[in-house]
């Protein structure tokens, strides 16, 4: 794999260790499975693009969590795997974390923008993209 996709500067390794434990967002019991915990971990203007291409607002995510608490899936218990992490600093306390998520054969590329605040880590934006191509950096004929 091209290392540009998984590049992490040595001084960011502690941040990478912290953030990779929090992924996949909304599916890690250690960091929350309730509406209140999701509210605390997302910025007021948070939004995301799901792997389907559909956009979701923070309000939608919170309403979903409130209305369907039994829909919470713990990634670890479900056997989901994360790999190929990359991390880039976007600002003094803002980071882009990228990785691949395997949900029992459904593979997606993920990108989360995290911000360290006085109350802890919070998510500004997230996107998932289904992996359709067999290889990175290749041209189709």
VMD Tcl script that builds the backbone (N, CA, C; Angstrom):
set m [mol new atoms 423]
animate dup $m
set s [atomselect $m all]
$s set {name element resname resid chain x y z} {
  {N N UNK 1 A 0.842 -1.192 0.000}
  {CA C UNK 1 A 0.000 0.000 0.000}
  {C C UNK 1 A 0.881 1.246 0.000}
  {N N UNK 2 A 0.458 2.252 -0.716}
  {CA C UNK 2 A 1.160 3.518 -0.774}
  {C C UNK 2 A 1.120 4.163 0.612}
  {N N UNK 3 A 2.280 4.455 1.162}
  {CA C UNK 3 A 2.342 4.973 2.534}
  {C C UNK 3 A 1.733 6.366 2.678}
  {N N UNK 4 A 1.463 7.053 1.589}
  {CA C UNK 4 A 0.828 8.367 1.701}
  {C C UNK 4 A -0.564 8.225 2.333}
  {N N UNK 5 A -1.190 7.068 2.164}
  {CA C UNK 5 A -2.536 6.855 2.691}
  {C C UNK 5 A -2.539 6.575 4.191}
  {N N UNK 6 A -1.428 6.110 4.716}
  {CA C UNK 6 A -1.369 5.736 6.135}
  {C C UNK 6 A -0.281 6.516 6.878}
  {N N UNK 7 A 0.114 7.637 6.338}
  {CA C UNK 7 A 1.202 8.419 6.919}
  {C C UNK 7 A 0.782 9.019 8.271}
  {N N UNK 8 A 1.697 8.910 9.228}
  {CA C UNK 8 A 1.511 9.529 10.534}
  {C C UNK 8 A 2.870 10.058 10.977}
  {N N UNK 9 A 2.949 11.352 11.212}
  {CA C UNK 9 A 4.199 11.933 11.716}
  {C C UNK 9 A 4.469 11.370 13.102}
  {N N UNK 10 A 5.729 11.125 13.425}
  {CA C UNK 10 A 6.063 10.516 14.725}
  {C C UNK 10 A 5.488 11.259 15.930}
  {N N UNK 11 A 5.439 12.587 15.876}
  {CA C UNK 11 A 4.925 13.341 17.029}
  {C C UNK 11 A 3.414 13.194 17.194}
  {N N UNK 12 A 2.735 12.630 16.178}
  {CA C UNK 12 A 1.277 12.438 16.254}
  {C C UNK 12 A 0.880 11.032 16.706}
  {N N UNK 13 A 1.848 10.168 16.956}
  {CA C UNK 13 A 1.527 8.795 17.357}
  {C C UNK 13 A 0.674 8.718 18.623}
  {N N UNK 14 A 0.924 9.550 19.654}
  {CA C UNK 14 A 0.028 9.504 20.824}
  {C C UNK 14 A -1.416 9.901 20.480}
  {N N UNK 15 A -1.588 10.868 19.589}
  {CA C UNK 15 A -2.931 11.277 19.157}
  {C C UNK 15 A -3.580 10.134 18.384}
  {N N UNK 16 A -2.817 9.501 17.504}
  {CA C UNK 16 A -3.339 8.358 16.746}
  {C C UNK 16 A -3.813 7.264 17.695}
  {N N UNK 17 A -3.025 6.953 18.705}
  {CA C UNK 17 A -3.422 5.920 19.663}
  {C C UNK 17 A -4.735 6.260 20.344}
  {N N UNK 18 A -4.899 7.532 20.704}
  {CA C UNK 18 A -6.141 7.969 21.359}
  {C C UNK 18 A -7.342 7.863 20.425}
  {N N UNK 19 A -7.184 8.354 19.199}
  {CA C UNK 19 A -8.320 8.432 18.284}
  {C C UNK 19 A -8.705 7.093 17.683}
  {N N UNK 20 A -7.740 6.246 17.400}
  {CA C UNK 20 A -8.090 4.962 16.776}
  {C C UNK 20 A -8.942 4.101 17.698}
  {N N UNK 21 A -8.806 4.276 19.010}
  {CA C UNK 21 A -9.640 3.529 19.957}
  {C C UNK 21 A -11.100 3.993 19.912}
  {N N UNK 22 A -11.345 5.199 19.412}
  {CA C UNK 22 A -12.694 5.766 19.366}
  {C C UNK 22 A -13.450 5.430 18.086}
  {N N UNK 23 A -12.798 4.736 17.184}
  {CA C UNK 23 A -13.403 4.396 15.895}
  {C C UNK 23 A -13.784 2.926 15.860}
  {N N UNK 24 A -14.826 2.569 15.146}
  {CA C UNK 24 A -15.692 3.454 14.379}
  {C C UNK 24 A -16.639 4.233 15.302}
  {N N UNK 25 A -16.830 5.501 14.952}
  {CA C UNK 25 A -17.680 6.356 15.782}
  {C C UNK 25 A -19.083 5.765 15.859}
  {N N UNK 26 A -19.724 6.012 16.973}
  {CA C UNK 26 A -21.085 5.543 17.261}
  {C C UNK 26 A -21.188 4.024 17.365}
  {N N UNK 27 A -20.041 3.335 17.373}
  {CA C UNK 27 A -20.054 1.875 17.474}
  {C C UNK 27 A -18.973 1.368 18.417}
  {N N UNK 28 A -18.578 2.188 19.378}
  {CA C UNK 28 A -17.533 1.813 20.328}
  {C C UNK 28 A -18.080 2.042 21.731}
  {N N UNK 29 A -18.500 0.976 22.383}
  {CA C UNK 29 A -19.178 1.073 23.680}
  {C C UNK 29 A -18.359 1.828 24.713}
  {N N UNK 30 A -17.057 1.671 24.674}
  {CA C UNK 30 A -16.192 2.347 25.645}
  {C C UNK 30 A -16.360 3.864 25.612}
  {N N UNK 31 A -16.715 4.406 24.444}
  {CA C UNK 31 A -16.834 5.852 24.312}
  {C C UNK 31 A -18.262 6.329 24.110}
  {N N UNK 32 A -19.227 5.453 24.355}
  {CA C UNK 32 A -20.608 5.902 24.355}
  {C C UNK 32 A -21.531 5.127 23.457}
  {N N UNK 33 A -22.735 4.940 23.965}
  {CA C UNK 33 A -23.782 4.288 23.189}
  {C C UNK 33 A -25.131 4.946 23.437}
  {N N UNK 34 A -25.112 6.076 24.150}
  {CA C UNK 34 A -26.365 6.759 24.466}
  {C C UNK 34 A -26.447 8.100 23.741}
  {N N UNK 35 A -27.644 8.628 23.665}
  {CA C UNK 35 A -27.848 9.924 23.039}
  {C C UNK 35 A -27.001 10.991 23.713}
  {N N UNK 36 A -26.977 11.007 25.026}
  {CA C UNK 36 A -26.200 12.015 25.756}
  {C C UNK 36 A -24.712 11.904 25.436}
  {N N UNK 37 A -24.213 10.677 25.334}
  {CA C UNK 37 A -22.794 10.488 25.013}
  {C C UNK 37 A -22.498 10.899 23.567}
  {N N UNK 38 A -23.405 10.608 22.641}
  {CA C UNK 38 A -23.217 11.041 21.255}
  {C C UNK 38 A -23.273 12.571 21.169}
  {N N UNK 39 A -24.162 13.166 21.934}
  {CA C UNK 39 A -24.287 14.623 21.939}
  {C C UNK 39 A -22.992 15.265 22.439}
  {N N UNK 40 A -22.426 14.695 23.484}
  {CA C UNK 40 A -21.181 15.217 24.060}
  {C C UNK 40 A -19.993 15.049 23.101}
  {N N UNK 41 A -20.009 13.986 22.298}
  {CA C UNK 41 A -18.860 13.695 21.440}
  {C C UNK 41 A -18.938 14.330 20.049}
  {N N UNK 42 A -20.035 15.024 19.735}
  {CA C UNK 42 A -20.164 15.661 18.424}
  {C C UNK 42 A -20.272 17.173 18.575}
  {N N UNK 43 A -19.672 17.886 17.637}
  {CA C UNK 43 A -19.760 19.346 17.620}
  {C C UNK 43 A -21.196 19.756 17.296}
  {N N UNK 44 A -21.623 20.934 17.755}
  {CA C UNK 44 A -22.994 21.380 17.469}
  {C C UNK 44 A -23.334 21.405 15.975}
  {N N UNK 45 A -22.336 21.647 15.114}
  {CA C UNK 45 A -22.589 21.690 13.670}
  {C C UNK 45 A -22.096 20.433 12.959}
  {N N UNK 46 A -21.968 19.335 13.695}
  {CA C UNK 46 A -21.543 18.054 13.126}
  {C C UNK 46 A -22.500 17.599 12.031}
  {N N UNK 47 A -21.950 16.965 10.995}
  {CA C UNK 47 A -22.735 16.238 10.011}
  {C C UNK 47 A -21.842 15.195 9.375}
  {N N UNK 48 A -22.460 14.270 8.650}
  {CA C UNK 48 A -21.681 13.215 8.028}
  {C C UNK 48 A -22.286 12.818 6.695}
  {N N UNK 49 A -21.471 12.112 5.905}
  {CA C UNK 49 A -21.919 11.479 4.678}
  {C C UNK 49 A -21.706 9.994 4.875}
  {N N UNK 50 A -22.791 9.227 4.829}
  {CA C UNK 50 A -22.701 7.790 5.002}
  {C C UNK 50 A -22.145 7.114 3.760}
  {N N UNK 51 A -21.820 5.843 3.879}
  {CA C UNK 51 A -21.278 5.086 2.753}
  {C C UNK 51 A -22.249 5.035 1.579}
  {N N UNK 52 A -23.537 5.217 1.868}
  {CA C UNK 52 A -24.556 5.232 0.814}
  {C C UNK 52 A -24.549 6.538 0.028}
  {N N UNK 53 A -23.876 7.543 0.557}
  {CA C UNK 53 A -23.905 8.872 -0.050}
  {C C UNK 53 A -24.922 9.790 0.604}
  {N N UNK 54 A -25.743 9.234 1.468}
  {CA C UNK 54 A -26.759 10.028 2.166}
  {C C UNK 54 A -26.100 10.898 3.221}
  {N N UNK 55 A -26.592 12.127 3.368}
  {CA C UNK 55 A -26.082 13.036 4.393}
  {C C UNK 55 A -26.943 12.938 5.648}
  {N N UNK 56 A -26.272 13.008 6.791}
  {CA C UNK 56 A -26.959 12.924 8.074}
  {C C UNK 56 A -26.541 14.100 8.946}
  {N N UNK 57 A -27.521 14.791 9.505}
  {CA C UNK 57 A -27.246 15.894 10.423}
  {C C UNK 57 A -27.040 15.349 11.834}
  {N N UNK 58 A -26.483 16.173 12.664}
  {CA C UNK 58 A -26.329 15.803 14.080}
  {C C UNK 58 A -27.698 15.518 14.689}
  {N N UNK 59 A -28.684 16.330 14.361}
  {CA C UNK 59 A -30.023 16.152 14.908}
  {C C UNK 59 A -30.597 14.793 14.517}
  {N N UNK 60 A -30.354 14.374 13.284}
  {CA C UNK 60 A -30.831 13.071 12.837}
  {C C UNK 60 A -30.164 11.955 13.635}
  {N N UNK 61 A -28.838 12.040 13.785}
  {CA C UNK 61 A -28.086 11.017 14.529}
  {C C UNK 61 A -28.590 10.931 15.965}
  {N N UNK 62 A -28.786 12.083 16.607}
  {CA C UNK 62 A -29.250 12.087 17.996}
  {C C UNK 62 A -30.672 11.552 18.110}
  {N N UNK 63 A -31.526 11.895 17.164}
  {CA C UNK 63 A -32.902 11.383 17.189}
  {C C UNK 63 A -32.913 9.876 16.959}
  {N N UNK 64 A -32.057 9.400 16.058}
  {CA C UNK 64 A -31.946 7.961 15.811}
  {C C UNK 64 A -31.501 7.243 17.083}
  {N N UNK 65 A -30.496 7.789 17.747}
  {CA C UNK 65 A -29.989 7.163 18.981}
  {C C UNK 65 A -31.065 7.157 20.064}
  {N N UNK 66 A -31.811 8.225 20.151}
  {CA C UNK 66 A -32.875 8.326 21.156}
  {C C UNK 66 A -34.012 7.353 20.854}
  {N N UNK 67 A -34.361 7.244 19.570}
  {CA C UNK 67 A -35.510 6.427 19.192}
  {C C UNK 67 A -35.213 4.957 19.013}
  {N N UNK 68 A -33.944 4.616 18.897}
  {CA C UNK 68 A -33.611 3.212 18.629}
  {C C UNK 68 A -32.365 2.777 19.393}
  {N N UNK 69 A -32.383 2.874 20.720}
  {CA C UNK 69 A -31.175 2.513 21.474}
  {C C UNK 69 A -30.766 1.056 21.285}
  {N N UNK 70 A -31.713 0.195 20.913}
  {CA C UNK 70 A -31.381 -1.216 20.695}
  {C C UNK 70 A -30.693 -1.446 19.349}
  {N N UNK 71 A -30.562 -0.396 18.524}
  {CA C UNK 71 A -29.867 -0.511 17.242}
  {C C UNK 71 A -28.357 -0.351 17.390}
  {N N UNK 72 A -27.893 0.014 18.588}
  {CA C UNK 72 A -26.458 0.202 18.791}
  {C C UNK 72 A -25.727 -1.116 18.559}
  {N N UNK 73 A -24.717 -1.084 17.703}
  {CA C UNK 73 A -23.881 -2.246 17.438}
  {C C UNK 73 A -22.484 -1.931 17.944}
  {N N UNK 74 A -21.988 -2.753 18.857}
  {CA C UNK 74 A -20.621 -2.587 19.334}
  {C C UNK 74 A -19.693 -3.265 18.324}
  {N N UNK 75 A -18.805 -2.490 17.721}
  {CA C UNK 75 A -17.925 -2.995 16.665}
  {C C UNK 75 A -17.085 -4.175 17.126}
  {N N UNK 76 A -16.580 -4.090 18.340}
  {CA C UNK 76 A -15.727 -5.162 18.852}
  {C C UNK 76 A -16.519 -6.464 18.979}
  {N N UNK 77 A -17.709 -6.375 19.566}
  {CA C UNK 77 A -18.549 -7.571 19.725}
  {C C UNK 77 A -18.997 -8.137 18.380}
  {N N UNK 78 A -19.207 -7.262 17.400}
  {CA C UNK 78 A -19.666 -7.693 16.083}
  {C C UNK 78 A -18.530 -8.241 15.219}
  {N N UNK 79 A -17.285 -8.088 15.679}
  {CA C UNK 79 A -16.141 -8.586 14.917}
  {C C UNK 79 A -15.691 -7.665 13.797}
  {N N UNK 80 A -16.118 -6.403 13.844}
  {CA C UNK 80 A -15.675 -5.451 12.830}
  {C C UNK 80 A -14.186 -5.168 13.036}
  {N N UNK 81 A -13.468 -4.931 11.926}
  {CA C UNK 81 A -12.035 -4.652 12.003}
  {C C UNK 81 A -11.716 -3.292 11.407}
  {N N UNK 82 A -10.806 -2.590 12.058}
  {CA C UNK 82 A -10.289 -1.333 11.529}
  {C C UNK 82 A -8.807 -1.530 11.222}
  {N N UNK 83 A -8.347 -0.884 10.137}
  {CA C UNK 83 A -6.946 -1.023 9.727}
  {C C UNK 83 A -6.549 0.146 8.841}
  {N N UNK 84 A -5.285 0.183 8.475}
  {CA C UNK 84 A -4.750 1.192 7.548}
  {C C UNK 84 A -5.003 2.620 8.026}
  {N N UNK 85 A -4.730 2.884 9.287}
  {CA C UNK 85 A -4.957 4.222 9.835}
  {C C UNK 85 A -3.942 5.222 9.306}
  {N N UNK 86 A -4.418 6.423 9.076}
  {CA C UNK 86 A -3.582 7.574 8.755}
  {C C UNK 86 A -4.058 8.740 9.598}
  {N N UNK 87 A -3.177 9.689 9.875}
  {CA C UNK 87 A -3.552 10.852 10.683}
  {C C UNK 87 A -2.806 12.072 10.167}
  {N N UNK 88 A -3.547 13.161 10.003}
  {CA C UNK 88 A -2.966 14.426 9.555}
  {C C UNK 88 A -3.483 15.547 10.453}
  {N N UNK 89 A -2.571 16.409 10.879}
  {CA C UNK 89 A -2.965 17.587 11.670}
  {C C UNK 89 A -3.528 18.632 10.712}
  {N N UNK 90 A -4.730 19.126 11.005}
  {CA C UNK 90 A -5.358 20.162 10.191}
  {C C UNK 90 A -5.226 21.544 10.813}
  {N N UNK 91 A -5.055 21.596 12.114}
  {CA C UNK 91 A -4.919 22.842 12.860}
  {C C UNK 91 A -4.286 22.517 14.195}
  {N N UNK 92 A -4.190 23.494 15.062}
  {CA C UNK 92 A -3.493 23.266 16.330}
  {C C UNK 92 A -4.135 22.169 17.173}
  {N N UNK 93 A -5.434 21.981 17.061}
  {CA C UNK 93 A -6.120 20.954 17.855}
  {C C UNK 93 A -7.140 20.171 17.035}
  {N N UNK 94 A -6.940 20.130 15.716}
  {CA C UNK 94 A -7.872 19.480 14.807}
  {C C UNK 94 A -7.115 18.497 13.917}
  {N N UNK 95 A -7.695 17.294 13.745}
  {CA C UNK 95 A -7.003 16.211 13.053}
  {C C UNK 95 A -7.941 15.475 12.111}
  {N N UNK 96 A -7.399 15.005 10.994}
  {CA C UNK 96 A -8.105 14.138 10.066}
  {C C UNK 96 A -7.600 12.720 10.282}
  {N N UNK 97 A -8.486 11.836 10.705}
  {CA C UNK 97 A -8.164 10.424 10.903}
  {C C UNK 97 A -8.812 9.635 9.776}
  {N N UNK 98 A -8.029 8.815 9.089}
  {CA C UNK 98 A -8.550 7.977 8.016}
  {C C UNK 98 A -8.240 6.521 8.331}
  {N N UNK 99 A -9.097 5.624 7.848}
  {CA C UNK 99 A -8.879 4.202 8.078}
  {C C UNK 99 A -9.824 3.396 7.195}
  {N N UNK 100 A -9.628 2.092 7.202}
  {CA C UNK 100 A -10.505 1.165 6.511}
  {C C UNK 100 A -11.280 0.382 7.561}
  {N N UNK 101 A -12.579 0.236 7.333}
  {CA C UNK 101 A -13.449 -0.525 8.225}
  {C C UNK 101 A -13.987 -1.736 7.481}
  {N N UNK 102 A -13.831 -2.901 8.089}
  {CA C UNK 102 A -14.391 -4.132 7.534}
  {C C UNK 102 A -15.502 -4.603 8.471}
  {N N UNK 103 A -16.736 -4.565 7.966}
  {CA C UNK 103 A -17.912 -4.994 8.720}
  {C C UNK 103 A -18.368 -6.331 8.151}
  {N N UNK 104 A -17.660 -7.382 8.524}
  {CA C UNK 104 A -17.977 -8.736 8.054}
  {C C UNK 104 A -18.039 -8.799 6.524}
  {N N UNK 105 A -17.039 -8.214 5.866}
  {CA C UNK 105 A -16.960 -8.256 4.412}
  {C C UNK 105 A -17.383 -6.984 3.708}
  {N N UNK 106 A -18.106 -6.125 4.362}
  {CA C UNK 106 A -18.476 -4.822 3.776}
  {C C UNK 106 A -17.352 -3.855 4.134}
  {N N UNK 107 A -16.519 -3.531 3.139}
  {CA C UNK 107 A -15.335 -2.705 3.389}
  {C C UNK 107 A -15.580 -1.265 2.946}
  {N N UNK 108 A -15.246 -0.348 3.843}
  {CA C UNK 108 A -15.405 1.074 3.557}
  {C C UNK 108 A -14.158 1.830 3.988}
  {N N UNK 109 A -13.896 2.933 3.297}
  {CA C UNK 109 A -12.870 3.887 3.725}
  {C C UNK 109 A -13.588 4.901 4.600}
  {N N UNK 110 A -12.956 5.278 5.690}
  {CA C UNK 110 A -13.563 6.209 6.635}
  {C C UNK 110 A -12.657 7.407 6.870}
  {N N UNK 111 A -13.272 8.549 7.081}
  {CA C UNK 111 A -12.543 9.776 7.407}
  {C C UNK 111 A -13.323 10.511 8.485}
  {N N UNK 112 A -12.652 10.841 9.576}
  {CA C UNK 112 A -13.278 11.574 10.669}
  {C C UNK 112 A -12.406 12.769 11.008}
  {N N UNK 113 A -13.030 13.928 11.121}
  {CA C UNK 113 A -12.305 15.115 11.581}
  {C C UNK 113 A -12.600 15.270 13.069}
  {N N UNK 114 A -11.541 15.171 13.859}
  {CA C UNK 114 A -11.609 15.246 15.317}
  {C C UNK 114 A -11.026 16.562 15.808}
  {N N UNK 115 A -11.599 17.072 16.900}
  {CA C UNK 115 A -11.074 18.279 17.529}
  {C C UNK 115 A -10.941 18.048 19.030}
  {N N UNK 116 A -9.798 18.411 19.559}
  {CA C UNK 116 A -9.563 18.320 21.008}
  {C C UNK 116 A -10.073 19.622 21.626}
  {N N UNK 117 A -10.997 19.500 22.553}
  {CA C UNK 117 A -11.560 20.681 23.209}
  {C C UNK 117 A -11.301 20.592 24.712}
  {N N UNK 118 A -11.715 21.589 25.429}
  {CA C UNK 118 A -11.521 21.596 26.884}
  {C C UNK 118 A -12.294 20.485 27.582}
  {N N UNK 119 A -13.321 19.948 26.929}
  {CA C UNK 119 A -14.101 18.856 27.519}
  {C C UNK 119 A -13.748 17.492 26.927}
  {N N UNK 120 A -12.757 17.440 26.061}
  {CA C UNK 120 A -12.327 16.180 25.472}
  {C C UNK 120 A -12.448 16.187 23.961}
  {N N UNK 121 A -12.376 15.015 23.365}
  {CA C UNK 121 A -12.453 14.881 21.917}
  {C C UNK 121 A -13.891 15.000 21.435}
  {N N UNK 122 A -14.062 15.712 20.320}
  {CA C UNK 122 A -15.370 15.759 19.688}
  {C C UNK 122 A -15.197 15.678 18.177}
  {N N UNK 123 A -16.240 15.199 17.531}
  {CA C UNK 123 A -16.211 14.948 16.090}
  {C C UNK 123 A -16.846 16.134 15.368}
  {N N UNK 124 A -16.154 16.639 14.351}
  {CA C UNK 124 A -16.679 17.733 13.542}
  {C C UNK 124 A -17.378 17.221 12.289}
  {N N UNK 125 A -16.823 16.138 11.703}
  {CA C UNK 125 A -17.337 15.629 10.433}
  {C C UNK 125 A -16.895 14.177 10.277}
  {N N UNK 126 A -17.700 13.400 9.560}
  {CA C UNK 126 A -17.345 12.008 9.284}
  {C C UNK 126 A -17.858 11.625 7.906}
  {N N UNK 127 A -17.100 10.742 7.214}
  {CA C UNK 127 A -17.556 10.232 5.930}
  {C C UNK 127 A -17.118 8.788 5.758}
  {N N UNK 128 A -18.000 7.988 5.170}
  {CA C UNK 128 A -17.694 6.609 4.808}
  {C C UNK 128 A -17.914 6.425 3.316}
  {N N UNK 129 A -17.042 5.658 2.676}
  {CA C UNK 129 A -17.154 5.397 1.246}
  {C C UNK 129 A -16.941 3.907 1.001}
  {N N UNK 130 A -17.890 3.265 0.364}
  {CA C UNK 130 A -17.752 1.842 0.055}
  {C C UNK 130 A -16.589 1.646 -0.917}
  {N N UNK 131 A -15.775 0.643 -0.659}
  {CA C UNK 131 A -14.644 0.345 -1.529}
  {C C UNK 131 A -15.162 -0.458 -2.716}
  {N N UNK 132 A -15.104 0.142 -3.889}
  {CA C UNK 132 A -15.590 -0.508 -5.095}
  {C C UNK 132 A -14.442 -0.980 -5.985}
  {N N UNK 133 A -13.313 -0.311 -5.891}
  {CA C UNK 133 A -12.158 -0.664 -6.723}
  {C C UNK 133 A -11.299 -1.688 -5.996}
  {N N UNK 134 A -10.649 -2.545 -6.759}
  {CA C UNK 134 A -9.799 -3.572 -6.172}
  {C C UNK 134 A -8.461 -3.055 -5.696}
  {N N UNK 135 A -7.989 -1.973 -6.287}
  {CA C UNK 135 A -6.668 -1.470 -5.950}
  {C C UNK 135 A -6.703 0.044 -5.841}
  {N N UNK 136 A -5.801 0.576 -5.032}
  {CA C UNK 136 A -5.611 2.021 -4.956}
  {C C UNK 136 A -4.627 2.447 -6.038}
  {N N UNK 137 A -4.666 3.693 -6.408}
  {CA C UNK 137 A -3.720 4.262 -7.382}
  {C C UNK 137 A -3.618 3.439 -8.660}
  {N N UNK 138 A -4.753 2.992 -9.166}
  {CA C UNK 138 A -4.715 2.241 -10.425}
  {C C UNK 138 A -5.730 2.839 -11.393}
  {N N UNK 139 A -5.444 2.720 -12.665}
  {CA C UNK 139 A -6.343 3.187 -13.714}
  {C C UNK 139 A -7.129 2.005 -14.246}
  {N N UNK 140 A -8.428 2.206 -14.453}
  {CA C UNK 140 A -9.208 1.118 -15.060}
  {C C UNK 140 A -9.056 1.212 -16.571}
  {N N UNK 141 A -9.110 0.073 -17.222}
  {CA C UNK 141 A -8.918 0.079 -18.688}
  {C C UNK 141 A -10.228 0.119 -19.429}
}
mol reanalyze $m
mol bondsrecalc $m
mol representation Tube
mol addrep $m
